[in-house]
Amino acid sequence: MKKEGGATRINLAEQAEAVQAVLHKAVQHAIWTHKRLGNPIAVWKDGRVVIIPPEEIVLSSEFPQQKE
């Protein structure tokens, strides 16, 4: 971060990996929440929107299973 004229400038390019990791974790949490609550998710596949029912949602192995 750089201070310029009282404002703080943030170079997101320098923090791209950290930002991507946080966003990935947020998406994984949202998918887990949808599955847990029994809600479907919508995904883009082959140029179309596809609705995936909660029982077919596959959770990433890198996202730890949380207790309900």
C-alpha positions as a Python dict, from the first residue, in 0.01 Angstrom:
ca = {
    (1, 'M'): (0, 0, 0),
    (2, 'K'): (115, 351, -76),
    (3, 'K'): (2, 678, 78),
    (4, 'E'): (-59, 952, -179),
    (5, 'G'): (-213, 1283, -82),
    (6, 'G'): (-393, 1139, 221),
    (7, 'A'): (-540, 847, 25),
    (8, 'T'): (-416, 491, 47),
    (9, 'R'): (-347, 324, -286),
    (10, 'I'): (-370, -53, -298),
    (11, 'N'): (-206, -251, -577),
    (12, 'L'): (-441, -548, -623),
    (13, 'A'): (-202, -710, -871),
    (14, 'E'): (41, -760, -583),
    (15, 'Q'): (-233, -923, -377),
    (16, 'A'): (-399, -1125, -656),
    (17, 'E'): (-328, -1467, -505),
    (18, 'A'): (-459, -1368, -163),
    (19, 'V'): (-772, -1212, -315),
    (20, 'Q'): (-832, -1521, -529),
    (21, 'A'): (-794, -1751, -226),
    (22, 'V'): (-1047, -1550, -24),
    (23, 'L'): (-1297, -1549, -311),
    (24, 'H'): (-1251, -1924, -365),
    (25, 'K'): (-1317, -1992, 3),
    (26, 'A'): (-1630, -1773, -10),
    (27, 'V'): (-1766, -1963, -311),
    (28, 'Q'): (-1695, -2298, -146),
    (29, 'H'): (-1875, -2182, 168),
    (30, 'A'): (-2177, -2068, -38),
    (31, 'I'): (-2193, -2405, -217),
    (32, 'W'): (-2166, -2590, 114),
    (33, 'T'): (-2444, -2373, 260),
    (34, 'H'): (-2674, -2439, -37),
    (35, 'K'): (-2621, -2815, -8),
    (36, 'R'): (-2672, -2813, 369),
    (37, 'L'): (-2995, -2612, 343),
    (38, 'G'): (-3127, -2824, 56),
    (39, 'N'): (-3112, -2547, -204),
    (40, 'P'): (-3003, -2603, -565),
    (41, 'I'): (-2725, -2404, -730),
    (42, 'A'): (-2711, -2263, -1082),
    (43, 'V'): (-2398, -2310, -1293),
    (44, 'W'): (-2299, -2216, -1646),
    (45, 'K'): (-2228, -2525, -1860),
    (46, 'D'): (-2185, -2545, -2237),
    (47, 'G'): (-2334, -2199, -2288),
    (48, 'R'): (-2644, -2268, -2079),
    (49, 'V'): (-2757, -2229, -1721),
    (50, 'V'): (-2789, -2566, -1548),
    (51, 'I'): (-2962, -2612, -1212),
    (52, 'I'): (-2794, -2867, -987),
    (53, 'P'): (-3015, -3013, -711),
    (54, 'P'): (-2861, -3020, -362),
    (55, 'E'): (-2823, -3399, -360),
    (56, 'E'): (-2600, -3375, -672),
    (57, 'I'): (-2377, -3093, -544),
    (58, 'V'): (-2019, -3219, -509),
    (59, 'L'): (-1819, -3046, -238),
    (60, 'S'): (-1452, -2972, -290),
    (61, 'S'): (-1223, -3194, -85),
    (62, 'E'): (-1019, -2885, 7),
    (63, 'F'): (-1316, -2734, 190),
    (64, 'P'): (-1347, -2899, 531),
    (65, 'Q'): (-1684, -3040, 623),
    (66, 'Q'): (-1838, -2819, 888),
    (67, 'K'): (-2056, -2935, 1172),
    (68, 'E'): (-2421, -2842, 1148),
}
